[in-house]
Amino acid sequence: MRANYKKCVGLILVSGLLLALFYAWSPGTSSGVDIRPRQEGLIKELIEGKIRDPFSGNHDIAYHIKDDVARHLAQNTCVCLADEGAFQLPFSNLLFPRVWAHSFDLAFLESHPDPEGMKRHRAEEYSNFQKRTYNPANVPIVAEANSPLQYPTQGVEVRPLKTIIIPGLGLKEETRSNHMVYLTASLGTFDVAATVDGVSVKGEGEKHMILSSPLLSTLNKQLQFVTYTNTVFHPKTADTVQFATEGHKSFFTIKVGHGTIPKLHNSGYQRVIADDNEHPQPVTGPHTDHYIMPFGKGWFAGRNLAVSQVTTKYVLWVDDDFIFTANTKLERMVDILEKTTLDLVGGAVREVTGFTATFRHTISVEEGGEEGNCLHIRNGYYHVIEGFPNCVVADAVINFFMGRTDKVQEVGFNPRLARHGHLEFFIDALGSLHIGSCSDVTVNHASKIKLPWSKTDSQKAYDKFRYSSSTADNDIHKEVFYFKNRFKCMTSQ
């Protein structure tokens, strides 16, 4: 009996201790944004920076901030704060895990020999990244009220499960006893970040919201505070919003997705060799990585392996029989990649005959219905690049090119293409890579003309292996175009 009593007392003590720990480490105490009256001025400034007044004369209309909605708006002043524990006990982190924080800027810069120089270098890289990723279609544009609805035609974007103020909503119509508009969405809900006296708002927090007022000016003021909150997660999609009155309808899209994470590269040197020889010989040297592959794995498989290991900003691709000369000005390629939005730039290959090849092509795909699409390849280019008279924009270039490592990695190389393949990479890159070709950067091509009796055994073995063409290889190419790329036919020059 006494033993049972002790067990009960022990259980009560343990339960009490766990309950105390629960309250001491209750999660969520520091996860919210404090917008109590002392921060009301900051929230008001934030809202006024986001709203757009479509009509003059509405500036003096009063409004009241709706705290539970306004606090979810992005403030663009992120900070990394760790949770503060009241006290520590054994296994407390396992029972009640807390948020930790780490400052990359302090940890990295305090040990760097030139922290200010590194900060400037990162700022320059980020500026170049922004220029390359800029898209005019992302700029907010508002259609002026002529239907009589006013709404954004493009450039509205929200992060998954986040809240934004919809810019540019407005109504312009003749005076009547009551003015009413409604909004309907499918992937999110509506609310208002502030309320305006004299305006009726129905459907807050729902997919369908109605706003009405006897005064058009107050209704337009209220429309400045309409928010949209994404409720269905998807990394890249769009919600089609209907904005309407009793007699008119309009539609606009809100893009839903994560922002693009910058990929900035610090300076460095690296050479990667992917070797699928039957009897590979060691290759050593500074900044050189030599990877041994299964015998005969193939050309594109080797490219994939090599490119996947590159950590420098740019990757240069050359064949093993190319010879660098004084005209192989790689700095010229770097210069154009730094100063333009190009992702990849090709050069020219000079043959022993004196002929210089650039292999410039344009590629287009024509829709063909259920049977598949049509692939059209033509010699030529689109236009000359301003500021670089010897460089043009094209869709495919010669097998001597320099590209942004991350963009080349995004496209990748089909590892099934073993013995031959080049144009296939640029077909996969269509719509993803911005490509150029410069004729003033050349590399020499070693002569392939050798008398049969002068070839070594290794050269004969290479020729047999490199230039063999089997039915299986041809079938793979047909399958790649027909099935993988869904082409039914191809035309080319």
C-alpha positions in Angstrom: 0.0 0.0 0.0 2.9 2.4 0.9 4.6 1.5 -2.3 1.5 2.5 -4.3 1.3 5.7 -2.4 4.9 6.6 -3.2 4.3 5.8 -6.9 1.3 8.2 -6.9 3.2 11.0 -5.2 6.1 10.5 -7.6 3.7 10.6 -10.6 2.1 13.8 -9.3 5.5 15.4 -8.8 6.7 14.4 -12.3 3.4 15.7 -13.8 3.7 19.0 -12.0 7.3 19.4 -13.2 6.3 18.7 -16.8 3.4 21.1 -16.5 5.8 23.8 -15.2 8.2 23.1 -18.0 5.4 23.3 -20.6 4.5 26.8 -19.4 8.1 27.8 -19.1 9.0 26.8 -22.6 5.6 27.2 -24.3 6.3 27.6 -28.0 5.0 30.6 -29.9 5.6 33.2 -27.2 8.1 35.0 -29.4 6.9 34.0 -32.9 4.3 36.7 -33.3 5.0 40.3 -34.4 4.3 42.8 -31.6 2.2 45.6 -33.0 0.9 47.1 -29.8 0.2 50.9 -29.8 3.8 51.7 -29.4 4.4 50.3 -32.9 1.3 51.6 -34.5 3.2 54.4 -36.2 5.5 51.9 -37.9 2.6 49.8 -39.1 0.8 52.8 -40.5 4.0 53.9 -42.3 4.3 50.4 -43.7 0.7 50.4 -45.0 0.9 53.8 -46.5 4.0 52.7 -48.4 2.1 49.8 -49.9 -1.2 51.4 -50.8 -1.8 53.2 -54.0 -4.5 55.9 -54.1 -6.1 55.6 -57.5 -8.1 58.8 -57.2 -7.3 62.3 -55.9 -9.3 63.7 -53.0 -9.2 60.5 -50.8 -6.1 61.4 -48.8 -8.1 63.0 -45.9 -10.5 60.1 -45.4 -9.7 58.5 -42.0 -9.0 54.8 -41.6 -8.4 52.4 -38.7 -5.6 49.8 -38.8 -6.8 46.2 -38.4 -4.0 44.8 -36.3 -4.7 41.0 -36.8 -4.4 41.5 -40.6 -1.8 44.2 -40.9 0.8 42.4 -38.8 1.0 39.7 -41.5 2.2 42.1 -44.2 5.8 41.8 -45.2 7.9 44.5 -43.5 11.1 43.9 -45.4 13.1 44.3 -42.2 13.9 40.7 -41.3 15.9 39.9 -38.2 17.1 36.5 -36.9 16.2 36.2 -33.2 16.6 33.1 -31.0 14.0 32.0 -28.5 15.0 32.9 -24.9 14.7 30.1 -22.4 13.8 30.9 -18.8 16.1 28.2 -17.4 17.8 25.0 -18.6 17.2 21.4 -17.5 18.5 18.1 -18.8 16.9 17.1 -22.1 14.9 20.4 -22.2 15.9 20.9 -25.9 14.5 17.5 -26.7 11.2 18.1 -24.9 10.7 21.7 -26.0 13.0 22.6 -28.9 13.6 26.3 -29.3 14.5 28.4 -32.2 18.2 29.2 -32.6 19.8 32.0 -34.5 23.1 32.4 -36.3 24.6 35.5 -37.8 26.4 34.6 -41.1 27.7 38.2 -41.6 29.5 38.2 -38.2 30.7 34.6 -38.4 32.2 35.1 -41.9 33.4 38.6 -42.0 35.1 38.7 -38.6 37.6 36.1 -39.8 38.0 37.5 -43.4 41.2 39.5 -44.1 39.3 42.1 -46.1 35.7 42.3 -44.8 34.8 45.6 -46.4 36.2 44.4 -49.8 34.1 41.2 -49.4 31.0 43.2 -48.7 31.5 45.4 -51.8 32.2 42.3 -53.9 29.0 40.7 -52.7 27.0 43.9 -53.4 28.4 44.0 -57.0 27.5 40.3 -57.5 24.0 40.9 -56.2 23.5 43.9 -58.4 24.5 41.9 -61.5 22.2 39.1 -60.4 19.3 41.5 -60.2 20.0 42.8 -63.6 20.1 39.3 -65.1 16.9 38.2 -63.4 14.9 41.4 -64.0 11.6 40.7 -65.8 9.4 43.6 -67.1 6.4 41.3 -66.6 6.9 41.5 -62.9 6.5 45.3 -62.7 3.1 46.2 -61.2 0.9 47.9 -63.8 -2.6 49.2 -63.0 -5.4 49.5 -65.6 -7.1 52.8 -65.1 -10.8 52.6 -64.4 -12.6 52.5 -67.8 -14.8 49.5 -67.3 -15.5 51.2 -64.6 -13.2 48.9 -62.6 -9.5 49.7 -61.9 -7.2 46.8 -61.0 -3.6 45.6 -61.5 -2.9 43.9 -64.8 0.5 42.4 -63.8 3.2 42.4 -61.2 1.2 41.2 -58.1 2.9 38.4 -56.3 2.6 36.7 -52.9 4.7 34.2 -51.1 3.1 30.9 -50.2 0.7 31.3 -47.3 1.7 35.0 -46.9 -0.4 38.2 -47.0 -0.1 41.2 -49.3 -2.1 44.4 -50.0 -3.6 44.2 -53.5 -2.4 47.4 -55.3 -4.5 49.7 -57.5 -8.1 48.6 -56.8 -10.6 51.2 -57.5 -14.1 52.0 -58.9 -15.1 55.0 -61.1 -18.8 55.3 -61.8 -21.7 57.8 -61.6 -23.1 58.7 -58.2 -25.8 56.3 -56.9 -27.4 55.4 -53.7 -25.0 52.5 -53.0 -21.7 51.5 -54.6 -20.7 47.9 -54.4 -17.9 45.6 -55.6 -16.9 42.1 -54.8 -13.8 39.9 -55.1 -13.5 36.2 -55.6 -10.5 33.9 -55.5 -9.7 30.2 -55.4 -6.3 29.8 -53.8 -6.6 32.4 -51.1 -8.8 34.7 -48.9 -9.5 38.4 -48.7 -9.5 40.8 -45.8 -8.7 44.4 -45.0 -5.6 45.8 -43.3 -7.6 48.8 -42.1 -11.3 49.8 -42.0 -13.0 53.0 -43.2 -16.0 54.4 -41.6 -19.2 54.1 -43.6 -18.0 51.1 -45.6 -19.6 47.6 -45.2 -17.2 44.7 -45.6 -18.6 41.2 -45.7 -16.7 38.0 -46.1 -13.5 38.9 -44.3 -11.1 35.9 -44.2 -13.1 34.2 -47.0 -12.6 33.6 -50.7 -15.5 35.9 -51.6 -15.7 39.4 -50.1 -18.2 42.2 -50.8 -17.6 45.9 -50.1 -20.2 48.5 -50.3 -20.8 52.2 -49.3 -23.2 55.0 -50.2 -20.1 57.2 -50.8 -17.8 56.3 -53.7 -14.9 58.1 -52.1 -15.0 56.1 -49.0 -15.4 52.8 -50.9 -12.3 53.7 -53.0 -10.4 54.5 -49.8 -11.4 51.1 -48.3 -10.2 49.3 -51.5 -6.7 50.6 -50.9 -6.5 48.3 -47.8 -7.8 45.1 -49.3 -5.4 42.2 -48.6 -5.0 38.8 -50.2 -3.7 35.8 -48.2 -2.6 32.7 -50.0 -4.0 29.5 -48.4 -3.1 26.8 -50.9 0.7 26.1 -51.0 2.4 25.7 -54.3 5.9 26.8 -55.1 4.9 28.3 -58.5 1.3 29.0 -59.6 -1.2 31.8 -59.8 -4.6 32.7 -58.5 -7.1 34.3 -60.9 -9.0 36.9 -59.0 -12.4 38.2 -60.1 -13.1 41.9 -59.3 -16.6 42.9 -60.3 -19.7 45.1 -59.8 -23.3 44.1 -60.5 -22.8 44.9 -64.2 -19.1 44.6 -64.9 -16.4 41.9 -64.4 -12.7 41.9 -64.6 -10.0 39.4 -63.9 -6.3 39.7 -62.8 -3.8 37.2 -61.6 -1.8 37.0 -58.4 1.4 35.0 -58.8 2.1 32.6 -55.9 5.6 31.4 -55.4 8.9 31.6 -53.5 11.3 34.3 -54.4 14.4 33.5 -56.3 17.4 32.8 -54.1 20.5 34.6 -55.3 23.4 32.4 -56.4 26.5 34.6 -56.0 30.0 33.3 -56.7 33.2 34.3 -55.1 36.4 34.2 -57.2 38.3 30.9 -57.5 40.0 28.4 -59.8 39.0 24.9 -60.6 39.5 22.2 -63.2 37.4 19.1 -63.3 38.1 16.0 -65.4 35.5 13.3 -65.8 37.4 10.2 -67.2 35.6 7.1 -68.7 38.7 5.5 -70.1 39.1 1.8 -69.8 42.6 2.3 -68.3 42.6 5.8 -66.9 45.9 7.5 -66.2 46.3 9.8 -63.2 46.0 13.5 -63.9 47.3 15.9 -61.2 47.9 19.5 -60.9 46.9 22.6 -58.9 43.1 23.2 -58.6 42.4 19.9 -60.5 39.9 17.3 -59.6 40.0 14.0 -61.5 36.9 11.8 -61.4 37.0 8.2 -62.7 33.8 7.0 -64.3 32.7 3.5 -65.4 34.3 2.6 -68.7 32.5 3.9 -71.8 29.9 5.8 -69.8 29.7 8.4 -72.4 30.1 12.0 -73.4 27.1 13.7 -71.8 27.4 11.6 -68.6 30.9 12.9 -68.3 29.7 16.5 -68.8 27.1 16.0 -66.1 29.6 14.7 -63.6 32.1 17.4 -64.4 29.7 20.3 -64.3 28.1 19.1 -61.1 31.4 19.5 -59.3 32.2 23.0 -60.5 32.1 25.6 -57.7 33.3 28.6 -59.7 31.1 31.3 -61.2 31.7 30.2 -64.8 32.4 26.9 -66.5 34.4 26.7 -69.7 33.8 23.8 -72.1 36.4 22.7 -74.7 37.1 19.5 -76.5 40.3 17.6 -75.8 41.7 18.4 -79.2 41.3 22.2 -79.0 44.5 24.3 -78.7 44.6 27.6 -76.9 46.3 30.5 -78.8 46.8 34.2 -78.3 43.3 34.7 -79.7 41.7 32.5 -77.1 40.8 35.5 -75.0 38.7 34.0 -72.2 38.6 37.3 -70.5 36.5 38.5 -73.4 33.9 35.9 -72.6 34.0 36.8 -69.0 33.5 40.5 -69.9 30.4 39.9 -72.0 28.9 37.6 -69.4 29.5 40.2 -66.7 28.1 43.1 -68.7 25.0 41.5 -70.3 22.2 39.2 -69.3 23.7 36.3 -71.3 23.9 32.9 -69.5 26.3 31.3 -72.0 28.6 32.6 -74.8 30.3 30.6 -77.5 33.4 31.4 -79.4 34.8 30.2 -82.7 36.9 27.2 -83.7 39.7 27.6 -86.3 40.4 24.6 -88.4 43.8 23.7 -89.8 42.4 24.7 -93.3 42.0 28.2 -92.1 38.2 28.0 -91.9 36.7 29.4 -88.7 33.4 27.9 -87.5 30.9 29.5 -85.1 28.0 27.0 -85.5 25.3 29.6 -84.9 21.7 28.4 -85.0 18.2 29.5 -84.1 15.8 26.9 -82.8 12.0 27.1 -82.8 9.2 24.7 -81.8 5.9 24.7 -83.6 2.9 23.2 -82.0 1.6 20.2 -83.8 -1.3 18.8 -81.8 -1.7 15.2 -80.5 1.0 13.9 -82.8 3.7 16.0 -81.3 5.5 19.3 -82.1 7.8 20.3 -84.9 11.4 21.2 -84.3 12.9 23.8 -86.7 16.7 24.5 -86.7 18.2 27.2 -88.9 21.6 28.6 -89.5 22.0 32.1 -88.3 21.3 34.4 -85.3 18.8 36.9 -84.0 20.7 40.2 -83.8 24.0 41.8 -82.8 24.6 42.6 -79.2 24.8 46.3 -78.5 28.3 47.3 -77.4 29.8 44.0 -78.7 29.8 44.2 -82.5 31.4 40.8 -82.9 28.8 39.1 -80.7 25.3 38.0 -81.6 22.3 36.3 -79.8 21.5 32.7 -80.9 20.0 29.5 -79.6 22.9 27.1 -80.3 26.6 27.7 -80.5 29.8 25.8 -81.2 31.4 23.3 -78.8 33.6 25.9 -77.2 31.7 28.0 -74.8 31.7 29.6 -71.3 28.5 29.7 -69.2 27.2 30.5 -65.8 27.7 27.4 -63.8 24.4 27.4 -62.1 22.4 28.0 -65.3 24.3 25.2 -67.1 23.6 22.9 -64.2 19.9 23.7 -64.4 19.7 22.4 -67.9 22.1 19.5 -67.5 23.1 16.9 -70.1 21.2 13.8 -71.1 23.5 10.9 -69.8 22.0 8.5 -72.4 23.7 10.3 -75.2 27.0 8.5 -75.1 29.1 8.7 -78.3 27.8 11.9 -79.9 25.6 14.8 -79.0 25.8 18.6 -78.9 22.7 20.3 -80.3 20.6 18.2 -77.9 21.9 20.3 -75.0 20.8 23.5 -76.6 17.4 22.1 -77.5 16.9 21.3 -73.8 18.1 24.8 -72.9 15.5 26.5 -75.2 13.5 28.9 -73.1 16.0 28.6 -70.1 19.3 30.0 -71.3 20.1 33.4 -72.9 22.8 32.5 -75.4 25.3 34.5 -77.4 28.2 33.8 -79.8 31.4 35.9 -80.3 33.5 35.5 -83.4 36.5 37.3 -81.9 37.4 34.6 -79.3 38.9 31.6 -81.2 40.5 28.3 -80.3 42.4 26.2 -82.7 41.3 22.6 -83.7 44.1 20.0 -83.9 44.4 18.3 -87.2 42.6 15.0 -87.4 44.3 14.0 -90.6 46.8 11.2 -89.9 48.1 8.6 -92.1 46.8 5.1 -91.1 50.3 3.7 -90.7 51.4 6.6 -88.5 48.7 6.1 -85.8 49.6 4.5 -82.5 47.7 1.6 -81.0 46.0 4.0 -78.5 44.9 6.3 -81.4 43.5 3.4 -83.3 41.6 2.2 -80.2 40.3 5.7 -79.6 39.1 6.1 -83.2 37.3 2.7 -83.0 35.6 3.7 -79.8 34.9 7.3 -80.5 33.5 7.1 -84.0 31.6 3.9 -83.8 27.9 4.2 -84.5 25.6 1.5 -83.5 21.9 0.9 -84.1 21.3 1.2 -80.4 22.9 4.7 -80.3 20.7 5.8 -83.3 17.6 4.4 -81.6 18.4 6.4 -78.4 18.5 9.6 -80.4 15.2 8.9 -82.0 13.7 8.1 -78.7 15.0 11.3 -77.1 13.5 13.5 -79.7 10.2 11.5 -80.1 9.5 10.7 -76.5 11.5 12.9 -74.2 11.1 16.1 -76.2 7.7 15.1 -77.8 8.7 16.0 -81.3 7.1 14.4 -84.3 9.5 15.8 -86.9 12.5 18.1 -87.4 13.6 20.5 -90.1 17.1 21.9 -90.3 19.8 23.5 -92.5 
